[in-house]
Amino acid sequence: MIFLRRVAGLSCRDGVRSSDIREELRVEPLLLHFERSQLRCFGHAHPGGDPGRPRTRGEIISLGWLGKILVSPRRSIRGADFLCFQQARAVGLKGTFRAFLSSKLQDLYTIVHRSDRDSSPIVNLKDQALFRSWESLFGDDASKIRENVPIYSFDGRDILRDSAWPEKMVWHGSSKKGHRQTDNYCETWRAGDRAVTGLASSLKSGHLLQQTSSSCSASYIVLCIENALTSQSKK
């Protein structure tokens, strides 16, 4: 834990709880690690799921959506990450999925491994290309979602056609360059009141990092991005 405090630039005198530091650094406690390991073993043995085709590391990165609101006083960045992981495993995906959100101590841009940021296309859950690369999502010249290519939920719904989300907005809490915006990420994705704000983007614009400040009481979408590829992401 001393190491994590140093990484966060904190000391015991700062009075920050260990659980808060682990959460903001997206480091899971030991019991959660065991639970993930059990889910992983179950996923390899599960007879269901889409068999898909084998993938090698660095080939493609998948982007999906949870199809539910995560911003509330009972949620957090760690809770969002775990739901992304859990829902991906439930449909047989073996890559590591995390929430498309900046947190207090991590920028959205750094979620995907450095070696994969410019070499791996971003695809939907049916392996259709959405973006040239992770790098292409960021900056003033950011790419748009490719026309007529849907973003699917883990249960197979098309985000732009699903009537449950009429506003077609996604949370991200980041600048155009993928840097965390500490005054605009719903108090580390815990707050759900009208007075607090977070940055979101309209999918109708074609961009994932449009800079729209919205009330955290809004029911917007949370995307999940595959940040680590395995030798076989789908079974």
Backbone torsions as a table, in degrees:
resi	resn	phi	psi	omega
1	MET	NA	-30.9	177.7
2	ILE	-60.5	-40.4	178.7
3	PHE	-61.0	-43.9	-179.4
4	LEU	-64.5	-37.0	177.0
5	ARG	-63.3	-38.8	178.1
6	ARG	-66.1	-41.6	177.6
7	VAL	-59.4	-39.5	-178.7
8	ALA	-80.2	-6.6	-179.1
9	GLY	73.5	30.9	-176.6
10	LEU	-122.8	161.8	172.4
11	SER	-130.4	173.5	179.7
12	CYS	-61.6	-27.4	-179.4
13	ARG	-67.9	-18.9	-179.1
14	ASP	-74.7	-14.8	175.8
15	GLY	70.9	24.0	178.7
16	VAL	-93.4	129.6	-177.4
17	ARG	-66.6	147.8	179.2
18	SER	-59.9	-38.7	-179.2
19	SER	-63.7	-35.9	178.4
20	ASP	-68.6	-38.8	178.7
21	ILE	-65.5	-44.6	178.3
22	ARG	-60.0	-40.6	-177.7
23	GLU	-65.3	-46.0	-176.5
24	GLU	-72.6	-27.1	175.1
25	LEU	-87.0	-1.3	-178.7
26	ARG	58.0	41.7	174.4
27	VAL	-104.8	125.1	-173.9
28	GLU	-87.0	143.6	173.5
29	PRO	-65.8	163.8	-173.2
30	LEU	-59.7	-41.7	-179.1
31	LEU	-63.4	-38.9	177.8
32	LEU	-67.3	-35.6	176.8
33	HIS	-61.1	-43.3	177.8
34	PHE	-62.1	-40.4	-179.3
35	GLU	-64.8	-40.7	177.1
36	ARG	-62.6	-41.1	-179.2
37	SER	-62.6	-39.2	178.3
38	GLN	-65.6	-42.0	178.2
39	LEU	-63.4	-37.9	-180.0
40	ARG	-64.2	-44.4	178.0
41	CYS	-63.0	-41.0	178.3
42	PHE	-62.4	-41.1	-178.9
43	GLY	-62.4	-38.8	179.4
44	HIS	-68.5	-27.7	-176.8
45	ALA	-95.7	-10.9	-174.0
46	HIS	-69.4	130.6	-177.6
47	PRO	-76.8	-16.1	-177.2
48	GLY	-85.8	-166.6	177.9
49	GLY	90.5	163.4	-179.5
50	ASP	-80.1	121.7	-178.8
51	PRO	-61.6	-37.9	176.0
52	GLY	56.8	-164.8	177.7
53	ARG	-117.1	152.6	179.8
54	PRO	-63.2	145.1	175.2
55	ARG	-122.6	149.3	173.2
56	THR	-107.1	155.2	-177.6
57	ARG	-56.9	136.8	178.4
58	GLY	84.9	1.3	-176.6
59	GLU	-82.5	-57.2	178.1
60	ILE	-144.5	157.6	177.5
61	ILE	-124.7	129.4	-176.4
62	SER	-93.0	146.3	176.8
63	LEU	-127.5	126.6	178.4
64	GLY	-136.8	-174.5	177.4
65	TRP	-140.5	152.2	-174.5
66	LEU	-78.6	-25.9	-179.8
67	GLY	73.9	20.4	177.4
68	LYS	-151.4	158.0	179.1
69	ILE	-77.9	136.7	179.2
70	LEU	-114.0	-17.8	-176.0
71	VAL	-79.8	112.4	176.8
72	SER	-165.9	164.3	180.0
73	PRO	-59.8	-16.5	-177.2
74	ARG	-96.1	-3.9	-178.2
75	ARG	-107.8	173.7	178.6
76	SER	-162.9	177.1	179.8
77	ILE	-64.0	-37.0	179.3
78	ARG	-66.2	-39.3	178.0
79	GLY	-65.0	-38.7	178.0
80	ALA	-65.9	-43.7	177.5
81	ASP	-58.6	-43.9	-176.7
82	PHE	-67.3	-37.8	177.3
83	LEU	-64.5	-39.0	176.0
84	CYS	-60.7	-46.5	178.8
85	PHE	-60.4	-47.2	-174.8
86	GLN	-65.0	-45.0	-177.9
87	GLN	-70.2	-34.2	176.4
88	ALA	-63.8	-43.8	179.0
89	ARG	-63.5	-36.3	-176.6
90	ALA	-62.1	-26.6	179.7
91	VAL	-105.7	13.2	173.4
92	GLY	89.0	11.1	178.3
93	LEU	-83.5	133.1	-173.8
94	LYS	-103.6	-7.1	176.0
95	GLY	-71.8	170.1	177.5
96	THR	-95.7	115.9	-178.9
97	PHE	-104.2	138.3	176.7
98	ARG	-133.6	159.5	-177.4
99	ALA	-65.6	139.4	179.1
100	PHE	-80.3	67.9	-174.8
101	LEU	-144.2	143.2	168.1
102	SER	-80.7	148.9	176.6
103	SER	-120.8	-177.3	-175.4
104	LYS	-61.6	-34.9	-175.3
105	LEU	-119.1	8.9	177.9
106	GLN	-143.7	131.4	176.2
107	ASP	-78.0	147.6	176.2
108	LEU	-55.5	-40.7	-176.5
109	TYR	-56.0	-34.2	-173.3
110	THR	-87.7	0.1	-178.1
111	ILE	-63.5	-43.2	178.2
112	VAL	-80.2	138.0	-179.2
113	HIS	-56.7	141.6	-175.2
114	ARG	-54.8	-39.9	-176.7
115	SER	-67.4	-17.8	-177.2
116	ASP	-103.1	-5.9	-169.7
117	ARG	-67.2	-34.5	-176.5
118	ASP	-114.0	-4.3	-174.3
119	SER	-107.9	-11.8	-172.9
120	SER	-117.0	122.2	176.1
121	PRO	-62.9	149.4	174.6
122	ILE	-95.5	124.2	-176.3
123	VAL	-124.0	162.3	173.4
124	ASN	-81.1	-176.0	-174.9
125	LEU	-74.8	-0.6	173.0
126	LYS	-112.0	19.4	176.4
127	ASP	65.2	25.0	174.3
128	GLN	-92.8	132.7	-173.4
129	ALA	-67.4	128.5	176.4
130	LEU	-103.0	-41.9	-178.7
131	PHE	-140.1	156.1	179.2
132	ARG	-63.3	-40.1	-178.3
133	SER	-164.0	170.4	174.4
134	TRP	-62.4	-41.9	-179.6
135	GLU	-57.3	-34.3	-174.2
136	SER	-71.5	-10.2	179.4
137	LEU	-77.1	-18.0	-167.4
138	PHE	-110.7	157.5	176.0
139	GLY	94.3	176.9	-178.2
140	ASP	-67.7	-25.0	-179.8
141	ASP	-105.6	33.5	-177.1
142	ALA	-60.0	144.0	179.5
143	SER	-73.4	155.4	173.2
144	LYS	-95.0	159.3	173.4
145	ILE	-59.8	136.4	179.8
146	ARG	-62.7	137.5	-176.7
147	GLU	-59.8	141.1	175.5
148	ASN	63.2	20.4	173.9
149	VAL	-111.3	112.4	-176.0
150	PRO	-74.4	157.9	165.2
151	ILE	-104.4	123.9	-174.9
152	TYR	-102.4	149.4	169.5
153	SER	-78.5	168.4	179.2
154	PHE	-66.5	-20.8	176.6
155	ASP	-98.3	14.7	169.0
156	GLY	92.6	10.1	-179.3
157	ARG	-87.9	145.6	177.4
158	ASP	-85.3	120.1	-173.6
159	ILE	-59.5	-35.1	-177.3
160	LEU	-83.5	-14.1	-179.5
161	ARG	-105.7	-14.0	-176.1
162	ASP	-73.9	121.3	-175.8
163	SER	-71.8	-12.2	-179.8
164	ALA	-69.7	-17.4	-177.6
165	TRP	-126.5	74.2	-174.4
166	PRO	-64.4	-27.7	-176.7
167	GLU	-82.9	-19.7	177.5
168	LYS	54.6	43.7	179.2
169	MET	-108.1	142.5	177.3
170	VAL	-121.3	139.0	175.3
171	TRP	-76.2	150.2	170.9
172	HIS	-151.1	-33.3	177.3
173	GLY	64.9	31.8	-171.9
174	SER	-134.0	159.1	171.3
175	SER	-76.9	176.9	178.1
176	LYS	-62.1	-24.4	179.8
177	LYS	-91.1	3.7	177.5
178	GLY	85.3	17.1	179.4
179	HIS	-91.4	143.2	-178.7
180	ARG	-60.9	141.5	177.5
181	GLN	-115.8	94.1	-167.9
182	THR	-63.8	-19.9	177.3
183	ASP	-96.8	7.9	-176.4
184	ASN	-144.7	46.3	174.2
185	TYR	-140.2	41.6	171.4
186	CYS	52.0	43.3	178.2
187	GLU	51.6	59.3	-177.8
188	THR	57.2	36.8	175.2
189	TRP	62.7	34.5	175.8
190	ARG	-110.9	-25.3	-173.9
191	ALA	-90.3	142.9	176.7
192	GLY	-128.7	20.1	-179.7
193	ASP	-89.8	158.9	-176.1
194	ARG	-64.7	-30.6	-174.9
195	ALA	-75.7	-18.5	-178.6
196	VAL	-95.8	146.7	-176.5
197	THR	-122.6	158.6	175.2
198	GLY	-143.6	155.2	179.1
199	LEU	-85.3	136.5	-178.4
200	ALA	-138.5	172.2	-179.3
201	SER	-138.7	141.9	176.5
202	SER	-85.9	124.2	178.2
203	LEU	-65.8	-21.9	178.2
204	LYS	-66.2	-21.8	178.0
205	SER	-77.3	-18.6	-177.6
206	GLY	88.9	-8.9	-179.0
207	HIS	-106.7	146.8	178.6
208	LEU	-93.4	-10.9	-176.9
209	LEU	-124.6	37.1	172.8
210	GLN	-62.0	141.9	-173.1
211	GLN	-95.2	75.4	179.8
212	THR	-111.4	116.4	179.3
213	SER	-83.0	123.8	-174.6
214	SER	-130.6	153.5	175.7
215	SER	-64.9	138.8	-178.7
216	CYS	-72.1	-3.9	174.8
217	SER	-81.1	-8.8	-178.1
218	ALA	-71.6	143.5	178.5
219	SER	-91.8	84.1	-179.5
220	TYR	-103.7	173.6	-175.2
221	ILE	-90.1	147.3	171.2
222	VAL	-116.1	124.3	178.0
223	LEU	-88.5	159.0	176.1
224	CYS	-124.5	133.1	-179.4
225	ILE	-118.0	140.2	177.8
226	GLU	-80.0	113.3	-174.0
227	ASN	-102.2	-7.9	178.0
228	ALA	-146.6	123.6	-179.2
229	LEU	-93.5	145.7	173.9
230	THR	-106.4	176.6	-178.1
231	SER	-67.0	-20.3	176.8
232	GLN	-147.6	98.1	-174.8
233	SER	-73.1	-31.2	178.3
234	LYS	-116.7	150.4	178.1
235	LYS	-105.6	NA	NA
